[in-house]
Amino acid sequence: MTAISVLSVASEIYPLIKTGGLADVTGALPAALAAEGVQVRSLVPGYPAVLAALSAAETVHEFADLFGGAARLIAATAHDLALLVLDAPHLFARPGDPYRGPNGLDWPDNALRFGALARVAADLGHGLLPAITPDIIHAHDWQAGLVPAYLQYAAPPHPKTVMTVHNLAFQGQFPATLLAPLGLPPAAFAIDGVEYYGSIGFLKAGLQLADRLTTVSPTYAAEIQGPAAGMGLDGLLRARADRLSGILNGIDVAIWNPGNDPMIAARYGPRRLEERAANRKAVQDRYDLAPAPDAPLFGVVSRLSWQKGLDLLLAALPVLLGAGAQLAVLGSGEATLENAIAAAAAAHPGRVGCIFGFDEALAHEIQAGVDAILMPSRFEPCGLTQLCALRYGAVPVVARAGGLTDTIIDANEMALAAGVATGIQFAPGSVEMLSDGIRRTAAVFRATAAWRKMQQKGMATDVSWRRPAGRYAALYRELVSIPASEASKETVR
């Protein structure tokens, strides 16, 4: 039975290049989909880090001029990922952050950089490489948003398209004067095309023109259809609600496994939670925190931004310290937040510690060592940090927003009595309610049996890609009209 072939188009993919959860999703989903009879090949930009990681690489097409320079398409593998890499040095041969220059500002030619990625994806959909023409093109976030547009304004036939929004706040808006340089016809600049408030909207184009839309949790799919979370696109999303699905993310449970994680001080499982103590000490030592075994140790692994509610945490810090707790922060982002967190650490030595930047190994250490992970987000499409926390027995303390709502069972009185709680939820996202969540967390932490039960329940939760991959596969089959009975036979085989 022929498998469904999918071309995944994304601006980052773990472990080759990562700035956030998008890379984790695009890096882990292909393997999970293989078990569902779906073959995924990923088209990614040829950043220096990506090119350096390739093996079995072969040039399969050359472009004399792709948006201002020569380019080539490389078929390769890396870390068991089947890849097509767009090697366009004039667009991607830049070290560091894939979106911003050394000055911290977006590269001024980002429209052309990611327009080129989408253009090549559409060409592949139209048979640029006949042997690997996909049944479906799956575009991720604004950087791939023009894929459905390039297909729409070209002669049919073309493959079906899926557009996934990982965070609606990042939309990719560029001047209308770039329409011709992007190779889009004048007819595309219309309300039912790529036009968005007088600009070219990459994400808007994808949401307008893709066959199906998904986002990364059911609650976020509902939230973005309203003005509070819709970021100006709520009207379009309501109009296409029958095409919109919320599919929860998963995590790679082979990488995030406290039983064999090489990045942590001591391996453990739900029946050996006492062995977490060595990881707790490792975190306290790394952050110069006092060796206080009875103090609730809170952790933050996050982009430091208004969205993530870190300003709320700073305002609630007196409550956290008043509860006898400690805090370890890992992340980077807005300078004002970094400065304020650094000042808090200086004001409370031994109680508050911070390390700025991205450190994958330290993120594992924190998950394995802290008692609770704080996520006071104002909005959160899905969140992966709380899924890792569940896996590692670090109790998530989360705002009731987006995927945090869908993945954490609040330790209210009835949930604790029934033994089903996996974390602490609070709402709305305010200093007062976050403070209450911190107090509740500290109280349950000191009720040792209830806390251990909550840790074990969280660790037993299936946070893998198994169920999400099944939902994506069902969506793909619907698009290519494969009967469900045949699809089940494919999976069994």
N, C-alpha and C positions, 0 to 999 in steps of 0.2 A: 504494500500500500504506500503510495507516495506521500511523504510528509509535507506539511505546510512549510513554505520557506518565507522567512521574515527578514527584512533588512532593518536593523535597528540603527537609528541615526542620532548621535549624541555628541556633545562637545567635550565630554569627559567619561572615563571608564576606569574603574578600579581593577587592578592595582597600577595601571599605567600612568594615569593622571587623575587627580582628585582635588576638588575644593569643597565638596559637600556630599550630601546624601544621593544626589543624582548619579554620581560615579558608582556608589555602592549598588544602586539598583541596576544600572546598565551592565555592571560587571558580574552580578550574581544571577540575574534572571535568565540568561541564555542556557546555563546548565540545568536549571529547574525546568525550563520549557522543553528541553531535549527529552525528558521523561514523559512529556505529553505528546510526543510525536511532532514537535515543532523544531525546525532547524533555523537557528538564528546566526546571521552574520552581521557584525557591527561595523558601520562606517564612522570613522573618527578622524579628527584633524591630525596631521603629521607634526605635532609638537616635537621638540628635541627629545623629551623624555619618552614619548611613544616610539619614535624611530629607533631609539637606543635599545628598546626592549624586544624588538621583533626577531622572530626566527622563521626560517623557511620562507623568506620574503621573495616575491616575484613581481616585477613591474608588469601590469596587465593592460594598462592604457596610458597614453601620453596626451597631454593637452598643450598645444602650441601657445595658447594664450587663455588663461582662466582668470578673468577679472584683474588683468594687469601683469601677468607673468606666466611663465611656463610652469607646468605641474605634471605630476604623474600619479597614477592610482596603483597602490601596492596591495597585493593579496598576501596575507601573512598570518601567522599564529603567534600568540603570546599568552602565557599562563592559561593554556587550554581554551582561549578565546579565538574564534574564527573572525578575522578582521579584514576590512578594506580600509586602507589608510590613505588619506589625501595628502600627499607630499607636495605642498605648494610653499616653497621657502619664502616667497615675498609676502605670504599671509601668515605663516605659522612658525617660521624659524626664529622664535623669540623665547628666551628662557623665562622661568618663573611663572607667575600667575597667567593662566590662559586667556584672561579677559582684560587685564589691566597692565599698564606699563610700570616702570620703576617708580614713577611719581604717584602711584596709587589711583590714577585716573584711567577710565576705559580707553583702550586703544581707539584712536579716531576712525580707523577703518573697520571696526567690528561688523558693520553692516555688510561690507564686501567679504570679509573673512567667513562669516557664517552663511552669507548668501551663497558663496561658492560651495560650501558643504551641502547646502540644500539643493543647489543646482545639479551637482554630481549625483546626489541621491535620486533626483527625478530622472536624470539620464539613465541611471541604472534601472529604474522602473520601466523605462521605455526600451530596454534591451541593449544598453551600451555593451554589456557583457552577456551575450545570449545564454551562456551556460549557467549563469547564476542570477537570472532575472527573477526577482522575488514575487511571491503572491501578494504580499502585504508589506508596506513600508510603515514602520512604527517610529514616529518623530517624537523626540523628547525635548520639551521646554522651548523657549523662544528661539534658541540658536538653530533649531531645526524647523521652525514654524513656517518657513516659505516652501517646504517640500510640497504640501498640497496645492499651493498656489502655482508653482512651476508645472505641476501635473495638470491642473485645471485649465491653464491657458495654453496647453499644447494639444495636439491631435490625439484622440483616443486610439486604441485602448490603453489603459494604464492600471497599475495595481491599486487595490484598496488601500486606504490610509487610516492610521490611528494616530491621534495627537494626544500625548499625555502631558498634563500640567503638573509639575512638581512643586511649583510655587508661583502663584498668580501675580505676586508682587513684582516679579521680573518679567518684563513684557517685550523688550527689544523694540523701541520706537526710534525711527530715523527720519531725516528730512525727505519730503516728497521729491526733491530734486534727484534723489538716488534711484528713482524708478527705472530710467533708461540704463544707467550703469549696472543695475542689477539684472538687466535683461528681461524686465517685465513689460508687457504691452500697456499702452495708455488705458485700455479697457479695464485693467486690473485695479486702477486707482478709483475705486467706487466703494460705496458702503457695504456692498455684498462681495467685496474683494479684499484688498489689502489696506485700503484707506482707513485710518483711525484718527479722528479729530485733526484732519489736515496733514497727518504724517503717515508714514508706512509703518504698520504694526505687524511685526513678525509673528508674535503669539496670536494676535487678533486674526491674522490670515489663516493660521492653522486651525483655530477654533471655528472660523467661519466655513472653511472649505474641506476639512477632513471628513471622512465617512463616519468615523466614530471618535468620541472624545472620552478620555478617562482622566481621573485624578487619583490621588494616592490614599484616599480614605473615603468611606461613605459619608461621614459627617462633613468633611470638607467639601464634597460634591454638593451637598445641600447648602452649606454656608456661602459658597461663592455665587450662588444664584440670588443672593440678597445684596443690598447696597453696602452693608457694613464690611463684608469680606470680598465683594465682587470686583473691587479695584477698577471700576468703570466698565467692566465687561459683563456685569450681572445681567443686563438686558439680553445680550447675545446668548449667554449661557441659559437663561430661562427659555429663550426661543428654541434652543436646541436641546432642551432637557431630555427629550426622548432618545437622544444620541449620547447622553452623558452617563458614565458609570463611575462609581467610586470603588477602587480596588486597593485594599490595604497592601502596603509594602511588607516584605519580609526581610530577614537578614541571612547572611551566609553562616549557617550554624556549624560549618566545619572550621571557619575562621574564628567565630565567636563561640568558643567552647571552653569553659573553665576547667574541664577535666583533662585537657591536654594543651592548654595555651602556653606556648613557649615565652610569651612576653610578660608573664606574671611570676611573682615570687614563689607561690605555692599553688599547686593544682588541687581541685576539690570538686565535690558534687553535692547534691541536695541532702545526702545522708552524712556528709562530712563537712558541715558548715563551720565547725570549729576551726578548720584549717584555713578559713578566710583571715584569721587573726594575723598570719604572717604577711598577707597582702595589705591589711590595714596598717600594720607597722611600717611597711614599705612606703605607703602613701604619706603617712605622718612624717617619716624621715625625709622623704623627697621635698616636702613642703615646709619643713622645719616647724611642724606642729608638735605640741606637747604630747608625750606618750600617755594619754589619758584613756584607759580602756573602757571607762564607763561613759565617756562623752559621745553622744550621737555625732557621727562624722558624715557631713553632707558633701556631695561633690557636684560640680558643674562641668560638663563637657559641651561646649557650645560656641557658635558664632556669637560675638558680643555685640548685640544690636537691640534696637527698640523692639523689633518683632519678638525677640526672645525674652523680653521682660526683665532683663538684668538690672535695669534701673529700679524696678519694683523690689528685687532682691536686696539691693543696696539700702533701700528705704526700710526694709523689714529686718535688716541685719541686727539691730538691737534686740529684737525678739529672739532671733536664732542664738545670739550670744547669751541672752537671758535664760534660755533653756539649757545652758551648759554645753552647747554644741560647738563643733568646729566646722570650718568650711575650706575646701580645696577647689580652686577654679583653674580650668584649662580652656583656653580659647584665644581668639583675636578678633578685632573688629573696630568699632568706633573708638576713636582716640579718647573721647570724653569718658566713655565707660572704662576703658583700660586704665586711665589715670585715676578714676574714682576707686576702682578695685585695688589698684596698687596702693592708694592712700589708706584704704581700709586695712590692708595687710600690714602696712607700716604702723597703723594705729593700734592693731591688735596682734602683736607678735605671739606666735604659739597657738593662736586661735583661728587666724585667717591666713591662707597662703594662696599665691597666684603664680602661674606660669603662662606666659603669653606666646601664642604661636600654635601650629598644628603638629601634633606628635602622636602618631598612631599607637606606638607602644605604650606611651603614657596613658592614652585613653583606655587601653585594656587594663593597665594597672589600677586606674581609678575605679573602673567598673568592678574589678575584683576586690577592691579594698575598702571602698566607702560603704556606709550603712544605707545611705539614701542618695538618689540622684534628683536634683532639683531642675524642673522645667516649667518656669512660670510664664510661658509664651503667651503673647497677646493673640496670635494666631499660629497654627501649626498644621500644615497640610497633612502630614502623617507623623513624622518624627521617627528616627531610627534609634536614637539614644535610649529611649525608654524600653525598646525591644531588647537591646543589648543588656540593659539593666535587669530586666526580667530574667534573662538567661544566666546572669551572674549573681543573682540573689541580692542585688542592690535595689532597694525598694524605690520605685518611681514616685515622686511627689510632683504632680502635674496640674496645670490649668485645664479646665474642661473646655478644650478647643480642638477642633479638627480630629486628627487621628489619635490624639491623646485620649479623647473621649472614647474612641472605639477600641482601644487596646488595654486600658487599665480599669480594673474593677475596684471601686472606692471602698476603703475600709470603714464603711459606716457600721453602726451597731449591728444591724441584721446580717451584713456580709461577713463581719467578724464572727458572729455567732454560728453562721452556716459554714465557715471555713473556706469561703470562696474569694476573699479579698486578695488583690495582688498589689495594691498601692494606695496612694492618697490622692484624691482629686479635690480641687477647689474651684469655685466660680462665684462671681465673675473674676476676671484677672485684675485684681486690685491689691494694694499693700495690705489692707485689712484682711482679705480672704487668704492671701498668701501667708500672712502671719498666723492665721488660724490653722492653716495646713501644716505649718512648721510646728506649732504647739501640739497638734494631733499626732504628728509623726513622732515627736519626742515622747509623748505619752505611751504610744504603742511600742516604741523601742524599749521602753523600760518594763513593759509587760512581756517578758522574755518569750513565753510559750506562744503568745499570739504573733509576735514578730517573726519567730522561726517558722511558724505555720504559713505566714504571708510570704516569706522568702521561698519556701518550698513550693507553694502554689504558683508563684511567679516562674520558678525554674521549670515547672512542669508544663507551662504554657507553650503551645506550638507557635513559635515565632519564625519558623522557616518559610521558604518560598513555596512550599508544597501547595497549600490552598490558593495563594495568589496566582501561581503559575497555572493552576487548573482554570481559574477564572479568565486569565488572559487567553489561554488556549481555546476556551469556549467562545470567547469573543471573536478570535481569529476564524474559528470554524464557521461561525454564523456569517462572517463577512464573505468567506469563500464558498459558502453553501454546502459544506460537508455535513451530511446527516449525522445526528448525534450517535446513532447506532454504529455507524462506520467509525466514528471517532473513537468510541470506546474499544472497538476491535484493535485500532492502531495502538492505543495505550497498552492494552494487554500484551500485544506482541512485542 
